[in-house]
Amino acid sequence: MKKILCILLTLTAVVLCFSSCMKSAQARAVDDKIAAIGEITLEKESLIAEAEEAYEQLSEKDKTRVFFKELELARKKLELLKEFNRDAQSVLETINTALSEYGTKKSEITDSYKALSESLAASETQLKSEYEKIFEPVRVKFAEYEKIEADAAVSAKVYIDYFRGINTDKIITVTDIGCIAQVSEGTVYYLFAFTYTDGRNEETLYSTVRFAGTPAKESFKAFEKNFYADAPSSEKADALIMGNIEILPGAVN
């Protein structure tokens, strides 16, 4: 039995050697290009494209003799990374836009970040480290956003306390509060809206100045064109309450 096994192994080696020897120089060159790709990263796209181009130039016979399945797998993995990278750049753009322009709800930020996190968790084991490398800048940016959100709650508390201070004749309880945060030249500004009750009536107000922390620093000029304009006060307040920052009433009461 051992002799038979040895004979079979020898024959297999001979066949593989013979098959390799039958490859043309062009086919062996393509195999070398495929082998040079190694672990798949975004930076390997040019190597994969080069191997694919060389493969297409082979004769039909040579095409059957190269390691094309390995090349196909490399391309498949690369496309997965490219898709994840596009999604990551989209989330970064969403957060950056939300913190520089009016119109992005917090849910758009959190939903897109959650979806990207789930894609990372479901990624192929062999590509996990590359997925994590792509995800890292998004994680850092989202952490910055969460820090801005926490600071907004502190600033809102000061703003509400100020409002109470100039309305000492009322017992003010905030029932809803919203905020738009904007980063401009390294400074974070806040614009607030809140609904409060004095036990009898309920009113909704919005700030007409932007706050860099407190106290108010300057008019919120960046939003006047597309936000204040001629919109009714109720729409302005609703827009703020559904803004890019969420503040719970408990944070200011």
LINLINUR-V818821 format. One record per backbone hydrogen bond with DSSP energy under -1.0 kcal/mol. CO is the residue of the C=O (numbers start at 0). NH is the residue of the N-H. Records with the same first field share a line. If there is no record, write none. Layout:
CO = NH + NH
This chain:
0 = 4
1 = 5
2 = 6
3 = 7
4 = 8
5 = 9
6 = 10
7 = 11
8 = 12
9 = 13
10 = 14
11 = 15
12 = 16
13 = 17
14 = 18
15 = 19
16 = 20
17 = 21
19 = 22
23 = 27
24 = 28
25 = 29
26 = 30
27 = 31
28 = 32
29 = 33
30 = 34
31 = 35
33 = 36
40 = 43
41 = 44
43 = 47
44 = 48
45 = 49
46 = 50
47 = 51
48 = 52
49 = 53
50 = 54
51 = 55
54 = 57
58 = 62
61 = 64
65 = 67
66 = 70
67 = 71
68 = 72
69 = 73
70 = 74
71 = 75
72 = 76
73 = 77
74 = 78
75 = 79
76 = 80
77 = 81
78 = 82
79 = 83
80 = 84
81 = 85
82 = 86
83 = 87
84 = 88
85 = 89
86 = 90
87 = 91
88 = 92
89 = 93
90 = 94
91 = 95
92 = 96
93 = 97
94 = 98
96 = 99 + 100
98 = 182
105 = 109
106 = 110
107 = 111
108 = 112
109 = 113
110 = 114
111 = 115
112 = 116
113 = 117
114 = 118
115 = 119
116 = 120
117 = 121
119 = 122
123 = 126
126 = 130
127 = 131
128 = 132
129 = 133
130 = 134
131 = 135
134 = 138
135 = 139
136 = 140
137 = 141
138 = 142
139 = 143
140 = 144
141 = 145
142 = 146
143 = 147
144 = 148
145 = 149
146 = 150
147 = 151
148 = 152
149 = 153
150 = 154
151 = 155
152 = 156
153 = 157
154 = 158
155 = 159
156 = 160
157 = 161
158 = 162
159 = 163
160 = 164
161 = 165
163 = 166
166 = 169
172 = 196
175 = 194
177 = 192
178 = 244
179 = 190
181 = 188
183 = 186
186 = 183
188 = 181
189 = 210
190 = 179
191 = 206
192 = 177
193 = 204
194 = 174 + 175
195 = 202
196 = 172
200 = 197
202 = 195
204 = 193
209 = 216 + 217
210 = 189
217 = 209
218 = 220
219 = 222
220 = 223
222 = 226 + 227
223 = 228
227 = 230
231 = 235
232 = 236
233 = 237
234 = 238
235 = 239
236 = 240
237 = 241
239 = 242
242 = 105
244 = 178
247 = 250
248 = 251 + 252
